[in-house]
Amino acid sequence: MNALSALFSIAARLVLAVASLVLFLALLAAGLVIFGVVLLWSLIRGRKPTLHTATFQRAAQFRSQAFRAGGMGAAGRAPRGEVIDAEVREVPDATPADPRLER
């Protein structure tokens, strides 16, 4: 009975491994087909295919800020200039002094 159980276990693992490999290859093929269709579509429309890496650049900037000297990133920096406390008041509508500003 023990040999039958071991044989069944090996067969189940083999079936699972083959199914995983088939799923991986199917997803890979689907990705390549989608990539090819998008590439052809951009070439038919006359546009150069581009790779948008702005998200990765933004993440790299955040990562570099987090590990700067001081360890606190952008929040730990000393203020660069003098802080000015200004009272808020409403400015009445007036004609601008510079005629270039009138539009």
PDB file as gemmi writes it, atoms N, CA and C in Angstrom:
CRYST1    1.000    1.000    1.000  90.00  90.00  90.00 P 1                      
ATOM      1  N   MET A   1       0.812  -1.185   0.000  1.00  0.00           N  
ATOM      2  CA  MET A   1       0.000   0.000   0.000  1.00  0.00           C  
ATOM      3  C   MET A   1       0.864   1.261   0.000  1.00  0.00           C  
ATOM      4  N   ASN A   2       2.012   1.169   0.677  1.00  0.00           N  
ATOM      5  CA  ASN A   2       2.912   2.307   0.761  1.00  0.00           C  
ATOM      6  C   ASN A   2       3.517   2.629  -0.604  1.00  0.00           C  
ATOM      7  N   ALA A   3       3.837   1.626  -1.389  1.00  0.00           N  
ATOM      8  CA  ALA A   3       4.406   1.846  -2.720  1.00  0.00           C  
ATOM      9  C   ALA A   3       3.375   2.486  -3.639  1.00  0.00           C  
ATOM     10  N   LEU A   4       2.127   2.088  -3.497  1.00  0.00           N  
ATOM     11  CA  LEU A   4       1.065   2.663  -4.309  1.00  0.00           C  
ATOM     12  C   LEU A   4       0.865   4.145  -3.966  1.00  0.00           C  
ATOM     13  N   SER A   5       0.946   4.471  -2.706  1.00  0.00           N  
ATOM     14  CA  SER A   5       0.822   5.858  -2.261  1.00  0.00           C  
ATOM     15  C   SER A   5       1.978   6.707  -2.788  1.00  0.00           C  
ATOM     16  N   ALA A   6       3.203   6.182  -2.752  1.00  0.00           N  
ATOM     17  CA  ALA A   6       4.366   6.898  -3.261  1.00  0.00           C  
ATOM     18  C   ALA A   6       4.256   7.096  -4.764  1.00  0.00           C  
ATOM     19  N   LEU A   7       3.793   6.080  -5.484  1.00  0.00           N  
ATOM     20  CA  LEU A   7       3.619   6.182  -6.929  1.00  0.00           C  
ATOM     21  C   LEU A   7       2.569   7.240  -7.278  1.00  0.00           C  
ATOM     22  N   PHE A   8       1.460   7.240  -6.523  1.00  0.00           N  
ATOM     23  CA  PHE A   8       0.413   8.235  -6.747  1.00  0.00           C  
ATOM     24  C   PHE A   8       0.931   9.649  -6.457  1.00  0.00           C  
ATOM     25  N   SER A   9       1.734   9.807  -5.426  1.00  0.00           N  
ATOM     26  CA  SER A   9       2.304  11.108  -5.065  1.00  0.00           C  
ATOM     27  C   SER A   9       3.253  11.614  -6.156  1.00  0.00           C  
ATOM     28  N   ILE A  10       4.081  10.737  -6.674  1.00  0.00           N  
ATOM     29  CA  ILE A  10       5.011  11.119  -7.749  1.00  0.00           C  
ATOM     30  C   ILE A  10       4.232  11.504  -9.005  1.00  0.00           C  
ATOM     31  N   ALA A  11       3.186  10.747  -9.329  1.00  0.00           N  
ATOM     32  CA  ALA A  11       2.384  11.047 -10.507  1.00  0.00           C  
ATOM     33  C   ALA A  11       1.673  12.392 -10.344  1.00  0.00           C  
ATOM     34  N   ALA A  12       1.164  12.678  -9.148  1.00  0.00           N  
ATOM     35  CA  ALA A  12       0.480  13.953  -8.909  1.00  0.00           C  
ATOM     36  C   ALA A  12       1.455  15.118  -9.024  1.00  0.00           C  
ATOM     37  N   ARG A  13       2.650  14.964  -8.499  1.00  0.00           N  
ATOM     38  CA  ARG A  13       3.661  16.021  -8.611  1.00  0.00           C  
ATOM     39  C   ARG A  13       4.073  16.243 -10.059  1.00  0.00           C  
ATOM     40  N   LEU A  14       4.197  15.167 -10.812  1.00  0.00           N  
ATOM     41  CA  LEU A  14       4.559  15.274 -12.215  1.00  0.00           C  
ATOM     42  C   LEU A  14       3.459  15.987 -13.008  1.00  0.00           C  
ATOM     43  N   VAL A  15       2.208  15.639 -12.758  1.00  0.00           N  
ATOM     44  CA  VAL A  15       1.089  16.291 -13.438  1.00  0.00           C  
ATOM     45  C   VAL A  15       1.048  17.774 -13.069  1.00  0.00           C  
ATOM     46  N   LEU A  16       1.266  18.096 -11.807  1.00  0.00           N  
ATOM     47  CA  LEU A  16       1.264  19.486 -11.366  1.00  0.00           C  
ATOM     48  C   LEU A  16       2.414  20.272 -12.005  1.00  0.00           C  
ATOM     49  N   ALA A  17       3.588  19.667 -12.103  1.00  0.00           N  
ATOM     50  CA  ALA A  17       4.731  20.337 -12.719  1.00  0.00           C  
ATOM     51  C   ALA A  17       4.479  20.584 -14.210  1.00  0.00           C  
ATOM     52  N   VAL A  18       3.926  19.612 -14.906  1.00  0.00           N  
ATOM     53  CA  VAL A  18       3.628  19.769 -16.334  1.00  0.00           C  
ATOM     54  C   VAL A  18       2.552  20.836 -16.528  1.00  0.00           C  
ATOM     55  N   ALA A  19       1.527  20.841 -15.678  1.00  0.00           N  
ATOM     56  CA  ALA A  19       0.467  21.847 -15.786  1.00  0.00           C  
ATOM     57  C   ALA A  19       1.025  23.245 -15.520  1.00  0.00           C  
ATOM     58  N   SER A  20       1.927  23.372 -14.561  1.00  0.00           N  
ATOM     59  CA  SER A  20       2.545  24.674 -14.284  1.00  0.00           C  
ATOM     60  C   SER A  20       3.386  25.137 -15.467  1.00  0.00           C  
ATOM     61  N   LEU A  21       4.120  24.234 -16.060  1.00  0.00           N  
ATOM     62  CA  LEU A  21       4.939  24.573 -17.223  1.00  0.00           C  
ATOM     63  C   LEU A  21       4.068  25.002 -18.403  1.00  0.00           C  
ATOM     64  N   VAL A  22       2.967  24.305 -18.628  1.00  0.00           N  
ATOM     65  CA  VAL A  22       2.057  24.654 -19.715  1.00  0.00           C  
ATOM     66  C   VAL A  22       1.434  26.024 -19.468  1.00  0.00           C  
ATOM     67  N   LEU A  23       1.036  26.296 -18.220  1.00  0.00           N  
ATOM     68  CA  LEU A  23       0.463  27.601 -17.891  1.00  0.00           C  
ATOM     69  C   LEU A  23       1.484  28.716 -18.096  1.00  0.00           C  
ATOM     70  N   PHE A  24       2.721  28.492 -17.666  1.00  0.00           N  
ATOM     71  CA  PHE A  24       3.783  29.483 -17.853  1.00  0.00           C  
ATOM     72  C   PHE A  24       4.024  29.764 -19.327  1.00  0.00           C  
ATOM     73  N   LEU A  25       4.114  28.720 -20.130  1.00  0.00           N  
ATOM     74  CA  LEU A  25       4.352  28.902 -21.569  1.00  0.00           C  
ATOM     75  C   LEU A  25       3.169  29.582 -22.248  1.00  0.00           C  
ATOM     76  N   ALA A  26       1.947  29.294 -21.809  1.00  0.00           N  
ATOM     77  CA  ALA A  26       0.775  29.944 -22.389  1.00  0.00           C  
ATOM     78  C   ALA A  26       0.771  31.433 -22.053  1.00  0.00           C  
ATOM     79  N   LEU A  27       1.093  31.789 -20.825  1.00  0.00           N  
ATOM     80  CA  LEU A  27       1.152  33.203 -20.450  1.00  0.00           C  
ATOM     81  C   LEU A  27       2.283  33.926 -21.179  1.00  0.00           C  
ATOM     82  N   LEU A  28       3.407  33.259 -21.339  1.00  0.00           N  
ATOM     83  CA  LEU A  28       4.521  33.846 -22.074  1.00  0.00           C  
ATOM     84  C   LEU A  28       4.144  34.085 -23.532  1.00  0.00           C  
ATOM     85  N   ALA A  29       3.493  33.120 -24.143  1.00  0.00           N  
ATOM     86  CA  ALA A  29       3.075  33.266 -25.533  1.00  0.00           C  
ATOM     87  C   ALA A  29       2.038  34.383 -25.668  1.00  0.00           C  
ATOM     88  N   ALA A  30       1.101  34.466 -24.721  1.00  0.00           N  
ATOM     89  CA  ALA A  30       0.096  35.534 -24.764  1.00  0.00           C  
ATOM     90  C   ALA A  30       0.759  36.901 -24.637  1.00  0.00           C  
ATOM     91  N   GLY A  31       1.735  37.023 -23.758  1.00  0.00           N  
ATOM     92  CA  GLY A  31       2.450  38.293 -23.609  1.00  0.00           C  
ATOM     93  C   GLY A  31       3.202  38.676 -24.871  1.00  0.00           C  
ATOM     94  N   LEU A  32       3.842  37.707 -25.502  1.00  0.00           N  
ATOM     95  CA  LEU A  32       4.570  37.985 -26.743  1.00  0.00           C  
ATOM     96  C   LEU A  32       3.625  38.370 -27.877  1.00  0.00           C  
ATOM     97  N   VAL A  33       2.470  37.726 -27.939  1.00  0.00           N  
ATOM     98  CA  VAL A  33       1.489  38.062 -28.983  1.00  0.00           C  
ATOM     99  C   VAL A  33       0.959  39.474 -28.755  1.00  0.00           C  
ATOM    100  N   ILE A  34       0.640  39.815 -27.512  1.00  0.00           N  
ATOM    101  CA  ILE A  34       0.150  41.163 -27.211  1.00  0.00           C  
ATOM    102  C   ILE A  34       1.221  42.195 -27.527  1.00  0.00           C  
ATOM    103  N   PHE A  35       2.454  41.915 -27.175  1.00  0.00           N  
ATOM    104  CA  PHE A  35       3.556  42.826 -27.487  1.00  0.00           C  
ATOM    105  C   PHE A  35       3.684  43.025 -28.996  1.00  0.00           C  
ATOM    106  N   GLY A  36       3.592  41.943 -29.750  1.00  0.00           N  
ATOM    107  CA  GLY A  36       3.695  42.043 -31.201  1.00  0.00           C  
ATOM    108  C   GLY A  36       2.551  42.834 -31.812  1.00  0.00           C  
ATOM    109  N   VAL A  37       1.342  42.639 -31.303  1.00  0.00           N  
ATOM    110  CA  VAL A  37       0.194  43.380 -31.828  1.00  0.00           C  
ATOM    111  C   VAL A  37       0.340  44.866 -31.529  1.00  0.00           C  
ATOM    112  N   VAL A  38       0.749  45.214 -30.314  1.00  0.00           N  
ATOM    113  CA  VAL A  38       0.933  46.627 -29.959  1.00  0.00           C  
ATOM    114  C   VAL A  38       2.058  47.238 -30.793  1.00  0.00           C  
ATOM    115  N   LEU A  39       3.131  46.497 -31.013  1.00  0.00           N  
ATOM    116  CA  LEU A  39       4.227  46.984 -31.835  1.00  0.00           C  
ATOM    117  C   LEU A  39       3.775  47.222 -33.268  1.00  0.00           C  
ATOM    118  N   LEU A  40       3.062  46.279 -33.845  1.00  0.00           N  
ATOM    119  CA  LEU A  40       2.561  46.456 -35.215  1.00  0.00           C  
ATOM    120  C   LEU A  40       1.573  47.615 -35.300  1.00  0.00           C  
ATOM    121  N   TRP A  41       0.704  47.739 -34.319  1.00  0.00           N  
ATOM    122  CA  TRP A  41      -0.275  48.822 -34.316  1.00  0.00           C  
ATOM    123  C   TRP A  41       0.414  50.187 -34.267  1.00  0.00           C  
ATOM    124  N   SER A  42       1.456  50.313 -33.461  1.00  0.00           N  
ATOM    125  CA  SER A  42       2.161  51.593 -33.392  1.00  0.00           C  
ATOM    126  C   SER A  42       2.920  51.872 -34.685  1.00  0.00           C  
ATOM    127  N   LEU A  43       3.459  50.847 -35.305  1.00  0.00           N  
ATOM    128  CA  LEU A  43       4.162  51.050 -36.570  1.00  0.00           C  
ATOM    129  C   LEU A  43       3.202  51.367 -37.713  1.00  0.00           C  
ATOM    130  N   ILE A  44       2.020  50.765 -37.696  1.00  0.00           N  
ATOM    131  CA  ILE A  44       1.019  51.067 -38.723  1.00  0.00           C  
ATOM    132  C   ILE A  44       0.560  52.513 -38.597  1.00  0.00           C  
ATOM    133  N   ARG A  45       0.398  52.997 -37.382  1.00  0.00           N  
ATOM    134  CA  ARG A  45      -0.033  54.379 -37.165  1.00  0.00           C  
ATOM    135  C   ARG A  45       1.095  55.373 -37.405  1.00  0.00           C  
ATOM    136  N   GLY A  46       2.297  54.887 -37.612  1.00  0.00           N  
ATOM    137  CA  GLY A  46       3.420  55.766 -37.912  1.00  0.00           C  
ATOM    138  C   GLY A  46       4.087  56.358 -36.686  1.00  0.00           C  
ATOM    139  N   ARG A  47       3.906  55.748 -35.555  1.00  0.00           N  
ATOM    140  CA  ARG A  47       4.525  56.256 -34.328  1.00  0.00           C  
ATOM    141  C   ARG A  47       5.627  55.316 -33.880  1.00  0.00           C  
ATOM    142  N   LYS A  48       6.657  55.907 -33.340  1.00  0.00           N  
ATOM    143  CA  LYS A  48       7.773  55.104 -32.857  1.00  0.00           C  
ATOM    144  C   LYS A  48       7.378  54.450 -31.528  1.00  0.00           C  
ATOM    145  N   PRO A  49       7.558  53.149 -31.404  1.00  0.00           N  
ATOM    146  CA  PRO A  49       7.227  52.496 -30.138  1.00  0.00           C  
ATOM    147  C   PRO A  49       8.162  52.991 -29.029  1.00  0.00           C  
ATOM    148  N   THR A  50       7.581  53.372 -27.901  1.00  0.00           N  
ATOM    149  CA  THR A  50       8.382  53.878 -26.790  1.00  0.00           C  
ATOM    150  C   THR A  50       8.117  53.048 -25.544  1.00  0.00           C  
ATOM    151  N   LEU A  51       9.090  53.045 -24.686  1.00  0.00           N  
ATOM    152  CA  LEU A  51       8.971  52.375 -23.401  1.00  0.00           C  
ATOM    153  C   LEU A  51       8.861  53.459 -22.339  1.00  0.00           C  
ATOM    154  N   HIS A  52       7.751  53.510 -21.639  1.00  0.00           N  
ATOM    155  CA  HIS A  52       7.527  54.551 -20.638  1.00  0.00           C  
ATOM    156  C   HIS A  52       8.160  54.121 -19.315  1.00  0.00           C  
ATOM    157  N   THR A  53       9.220  54.820 -18.944  1.00  0.00           N  
ATOM    158  CA  THR A  53       9.925  54.470 -17.710  1.00  0.00           C  
ATOM    159  C   THR A  53       9.809  55.559 -16.657  1.00  0.00           C  
ATOM    160  N   ALA A  54       8.870  56.483 -16.824  1.00  0.00           N  
ATOM    161  CA  ALA A  54       8.745  57.588 -15.870  1.00  0.00           C  
ATOM    162  C   ALA A  54       8.401  57.071 -14.477  1.00  0.00           C  
ATOM    163  N   THR A  55       7.595  56.031 -14.395  1.00  0.00           N  
ATOM    164  CA  THR A  55       7.223  55.487 -13.093  1.00  0.00           C  
ATOM    165  C   THR A  55       8.447  54.927 -12.377  1.00  0.00           C  
ATOM    166  N   PHE A  56       9.301  54.253 -13.102  1.00  0.00           N  
ATOM    167  CA  PHE A  56      10.497  53.686 -12.495  1.00  0.00           C  
ATOM    168  C   PHE A  56      11.458  54.794 -12.057  1.00  0.00           C  
ATOM    169  N   GLN A  57      11.554  55.876 -12.844  1.00  0.00           N  
ATOM    170  CA  GLN A  57      12.427  56.987 -12.474  1.00  0.00           C  
ATOM    171  C   GLN A  57      11.917  57.669 -11.212  1.00  0.00           C  
ATOM    172  N   ARG A  58      10.589  57.853 -11.122  1.00  0.00           N  
ATOM    173  CA  ARG A  58      10.006  58.480  -9.944  1.00  0.00           C  
ATOM    174  C   ARG A  58      10.257  57.616  -8.702  1.00  0.00           C  
ATOM    175  N   ALA A  59      10.121  56.315  -8.830  1.00  0.00           N  
ATOM    176  CA  ALA A  59      10.372  55.422  -7.703  1.00  0.00           C  
ATOM    177  C   ALA A  59      11.840  55.478  -7.293  1.00  0.00           C  
ATOM    178  N   ALA A  60      12.747  55.587  -8.250  1.00  0.00           N  
ATOM    179  CA  ALA A  60      14.170  55.689  -7.926  1.00  0.00           C  
ATOM    180  C   ALA A  60      14.472  56.989  -7.205  1.00  0.00           C  
ATOM    181  N   GLN A  61      13.792  58.078  -7.571  1.00  0.00           N  
ATOM    182  CA  GLN A  61      13.993  59.348  -6.872  1.00  0.00           C  
ATOM    183  C   GLN A  61      13.517  59.253  -5.432  1.00  0.00           C  
ATOM    184  N   PHE A  62      12.356  58.649  -5.214  1.00  0.00           N  
ATOM    185  CA  PHE A  62      11.856  58.490  -3.851  1.00  0.00           C  
ATOM    186  C   PHE A  62      12.797  57.626  -3.026  1.00  0.00           C  
ATOM    187  N   ARG A  63      13.325  56.587  -3.653  1.00  0.00           N  
ATOM    188  CA  ARG A  63      14.230  55.690  -2.942  1.00  0.00           C  
ATOM    189  C   ARG A  63      15.518  56.409  -2.575  1.00  0.00           C  
ATOM    190  N   SER A  64      16.031  57.258  -3.489  1.00  0.00           N  
ATOM    191  CA  SER A  64      17.271  57.967  -3.192  1.00  0.00           C  
ATOM    192  C   SER A  64      17.052  59.019  -2.112  1.00  0.00           C  
ATOM    193  N   GLN A  65      15.860  59.626  -2.056  1.00  0.00           N  
ATOM    194  CA  GLN A  65      15.574  60.598  -1.005  1.00  0.00           C  
ATOM    195  C   GLN A  65      15.481  59.922   0.354  1.00  0.00           C  
ATOM    196  N   ALA A  66      14.985  58.711   0.386  1.00  0.00           N  
ATOM    197  CA  ALA A  66      14.796  58.026   1.661  1.00  0.00           C  
ATOM    198  C   ALA A  66      16.123  57.639   2.297  1.00  0.00           C  
ATOM    199  N   PHE A  67      17.162  57.451   1.503  1.00  0.00           N  
ATOM    200  CA  PHE A  67      18.427  56.977   2.049  1.00  0.00           C  
ATOM    201  C   PHE A  67      19.515  58.039   2.020  1.00  0.00           C  
ATOM    202  N   ARG A  68      19.142  59.303   1.981  1.00  0.00           N  
ATOM    203  CA  ARG A  68      20.138  60.375   2.037  1.00  0.00           C  
ATOM    204  C   ARG A  68      20.693  60.492   3.439  1.00  0.00           C  
ATOM    205  N   ALA A  69      21.725  61.344   3.568  1.00  0.00           N  
ATOM    206  CA  ALA A  69      22.330  61.569   4.882  1.00  0.00           C  
ATOM    207  C   ALA A  69      21.270  62.114   5.824  1.00  0.00           C  
ATOM    208  N   GLY A  70      21.230  61.611   7.022  1.00  0.00           N  
ATOM    209  CA  GLY A  70      20.225  62.011   7.988  1.00  0.00           C  
ATOM    210  C   GLY A  70      19.143  60.959   8.119  1.00  0.00           C  
ATOM    211  N   GLY A  71      18.947  60.181   7.076  1.00  0.00           N  
ATOM    212  CA  GLY A  71      18.029  59.068   7.150  1.00  0.00           C  
ATOM    213  C   GLY A  71      16.556  59.432   7.145  1.00  0.00           C  
ATOM    214  N   MET A  72      16.208  60.716   7.032  1.00  0.00           N  
ATOM    215  CA  MET A  72      14.809  61.078   7.091  1.00  0.00           C  
ATOM    216  C   MET A  72      14.269  61.512   5.742  1.00  0.00           C  
ATOM    217  N   GLY A  73      15.082  61.520   4.721  1.00  0.00           N  
ATOM    218  CA  GLY A  73      14.614  61.887   3.394  1.00  0.00           C  
ATOM    219  C   GLY A  73      14.284  63.369   3.309  1.00  0.00           C  
ATOM    220  N   ALA A  74      13.260  63.692   2.534  1.00  0.00           N  
ATOM    221  CA  ALA A  74      12.913  65.090   2.295  1.00  0.00           C  
ATOM    222  C   ALA A  74      12.395  65.768   3.559  1.00  0.00           C  
ATOM    223  N   ALA A  75      11.766  65.021   4.458  1.00  0.00           N  
ATOM    224  CA  ALA A  75      11.196  65.624   5.663  1.00  0.00           C  
ATOM    225  C   ALA A  75      12.275  66.028   6.655  1.00  0.00           C  
ATOM    226  N   GLY A  76      13.454  65.468   6.587  1.00  0.00           N  
ATOM    227  CA  GLY A  76      14.489  65.752   7.556  1.00  0.00           C  
ATOM    228  C   GLY A  76      15.432  66.868   7.162  1.00  0.00           C  
ATOM    229  N   ARG A  77      15.217  67.481   6.016  1.00  0.00           N  
ATOM    230  CA  ARG A  77      16.120  68.537   5.567  1.00  0.00           C  
ATOM    231  C   ARG A  77      15.903  69.819   6.343  1.00  0.00           C  
ATOM    232  N   ALA A  78      16.975  70.575   6.504  1.00  0.00           N  
ATOM    233  CA  ALA A  78      16.867  71.890   7.127  1.00  0.00           C  
ATOM    234  C   ALA A  78      16.250  72.851   6.135  1.00  0.00           C  
ATOM    235  N   PRO A  79      15.497  73.857   6.621  1.00  0.00           N  
ATOM    236  CA  PRO A  79      14.913  74.816   5.686  1.00  0.00           C  
ATOM    237  C   PRO A  79      15.988  75.586   4.947  1.00  0.00           C  
ATOM    238  N   ARG A  80      15.755  75.843   3.676  1.00  0.00           N  
ATOM    239  CA  ARG A  80      16.763  76.495   2.847  1.00  0.00           C  
ATOM    240  C   ARG A  80      16.712  78.009   2.945  1.00  0.00           C  
ATOM    241  N   GLY A  81      15.572  78.556   3.288  1.00  0.00           N  
ATOM    242  CA  GLY A  81      15.452  80.004   3.327  1.00  0.00           C  
ATOM    243  C   GLY A  81      14.742  80.447   4.590  1.00  0.00           C  
ATOM    244  N   GLU A  82      14.533  81.740   4.682  1.00  0.00           N  
ATOM    245  CA  GLU A  82      13.865  82.304   5.842  1.00  0.00           C  
ATOM    246  C   GLU A  82      12.360  82.125   5.690  1.00  0.00           C  
ATOM    247  N   VAL A  83      11.697  81.784   6.785  1.00  0.00           N  
ATOM    248  CA  VAL A  83      10.255  81.625   6.771  1.00  0.00           C  
ATOM    249  C   VAL A  83       9.629  82.981   7.043  1.00  0.00           C  
ATOM    250  N   ILE A  84       8.721  83.412   6.195  1.00  0.00           N  
ATOM    251  CA  ILE A  84       8.087  84.722   6.319  1.00  0.00           C  
ATOM    252  C   ILE A  84       6.614  84.513   6.624  1.00  0.00           C  
ATOM    253  N   ASP A  85       6.141  85.172   7.670  1.00  0.00           N  
ATOM    254  CA  ASP A  85       4.738  85.104   8.029  1.00  0.00           C  
ATOM    255  C   ASP A  85       4.045  86.299   7.397  1.00  0.00           C  
ATOM    256  N   ALA A  86       3.191  86.056   6.428  1.00  0.00           N  
ATOM    257  CA  ALA A  86       2.525  87.144   5.719  1.00  0.00           C  
ATOM    258  C   ALA A  86       1.040  87.106   6.021  1.00  0.00           C  
ATOM    259  N   GLU A  87       0.466  88.282   6.220  1.00  0.00           N  
ATOM    260  CA  GLU A  87      -0.961  88.375   6.457  1.00  0.00           C  
ATOM    261  C   GLU A  87      -1.681  88.336   5.118  1.00  0.00           C  
ATOM    262  N   VAL A  88      -2.730  87.561   5.046  1.00  0.00           N  
ATOM    263  CA  VAL A  88      -3.484  87.416   3.811  1.00  0.00           C  
ATOM    264  C   VAL A  88      -4.521  88.520   3.745  1.00  0.00           C  
ATOM    265  N   ARG A  89      -4.583  89.195   2.606  1.00  0.00           N  
ATOM    266  CA  ARG A  89      -5.601  90.223   2.402  1.00  0.00           C  
ATOM    267  C   ARG A  89      -6.099  90.142   0.975  1.00  0.00           C  
ATOM    268  N   GLU A  90      -7.293  90.644   0.771  1.00  0.00           N  
ATOM    269  CA  GLU A  90      -7.894  90.595  -0.554  1.00  0.00           C  
ATOM    270  C   GLU A  90      -7.424  91.784  -1.365  1.00  0.00           C  
ATOM    271  N   VAL A  91      -7.055  91.550  -2.613  1.00  0.00           N  
ATOM    272  CA  VAL A  91      -6.591  92.599  -3.503  1.00  0.00           C  
ATOM    273  C   VAL A  91      -7.755  93.003  -4.389  1.00  0.00           C  
ATOM    274  N   PRO A  92      -8.103  94.294  -4.402  1.00  0.00           N  
ATOM    275  CA  PRO A  92      -9.234  94.715  -5.238  1.00  0.00           C  
ATOM    276  C   PRO A  92      -8.876  94.624  -6.716  1.00  0.00           C  
ATOM    277  N   ASP A  93      -9.915  94.468  -7.536  1.00  0.00           N  
ATOM    278  CA  ASP A  93      -9.693  94.424  -8.983  1.00  0.00           C  
ATOM    279  C   ASP A  93      -9.187  95.781  -9.454  1.00  0.00           C  
ATOM    280  N   ALA A  94      -8.086  95.781 -10.138  1.00  0.00           N  
ATOM    281  CA  ALA A  94      -7.503  97.009 -10.648  1.00  0.00           C  
ATOM    282  C   ALA A  94      -6.928  96.738 -12.018  1.00  0.00           C  
ATOM    283  N   THR A  95      -6.743  97.769 -12.776  1.00  0.00           N  
ATOM    284  CA  THR A  95      -6.139  97.589 -14.090  1.00  0.00           C  
ATOM    285  C   THR A  95      -4.651  97.362 -13.912  1.00  0.00           C  
ATOM    286  N   PRO A  96      -4.084  96.448 -14.641  1.00  0.00           N  
ATOM    287  CA  PRO A  96      -2.661  96.187 -14.481  1.00  0.00           C  
ATOM    288  C   PRO A  96      -1.812  97.361 -14.989  1.00  0.00           C  
ATOM    289  N   ALA A  97      -0.705  97.590 -14.317  1.00  0.00           N  
ATOM    290  CA  ALA A  97       0.184  98.674 -14.691  1.00  0.00           C  
ATOM    291  C   ALA A  97       0.907  98.369 -15.994  1.00  0.00           C  
ATOM    292  N   ASP A  98       1.165  97.111 -16.272  1.00  0.00           N  
ATOM    293  CA  ASP A  98       1.875  96.714 -17.468  1.00  0.00           C  
ATOM    294  C   ASP A  98       0.876  96.353 -18.564  1.00  0.00           C  
ATOM    295  N   PRO A  99       0.875  97.050 -19.692  1.00  0.00           N  
ATOM    296  CA  PRO A  99      -0.117  96.751 -20.743  1.00  0.00           C  
ATOM    297  C   PRO A  99       0.070  95.359 -21.354  1.00  0.00           C  
ATOM    298  N   ARG A 100       1.227  94.740 -21.201  1.00  0.00           N  
ATOM    299  CA  ARG A 100       1.439  93.394 -21.736  1.00  0.00           C  
ATOM    300  C   ARG A 100       0.630  92.358 -20.980  1.00  0.00           C  
ATOM    301  N   LEU A 101       0.246  92.681 -19.733  1.00  0.00           N  
ATOM    302  CA  LEU A 101      -0.515  91.727 -18.932  1.00  0.00           C  
ATOM    303  C   LEU A 101      -1.987  91.715 -19.295  1.00  0.00           C  
ATOM    304  N   GLU A 102      -2.461  92.722 -19.999  1.00  0.00           N  
ATOM    305  CA  GLU A 102      -3.869  92.782 -20.392  1.00  0.00           C  
ATOM    306  C   GLU A 102      -4.101  91.845 -21.575  1.00  0.00           C  
ATOM    307  N   ARG A 103      -5.024  90.957 -21.428  1.00  0.00           N  
ATOM    308  CA  ARG A 103      -5.355  90.052 -22.524  1.00  0.00           C  
ATOM    309  C   ARG A 103      -6.817  89.730 -22.477  1.00  0.00           C  
TER     310      ARG A 103                                                      
END                                                                             
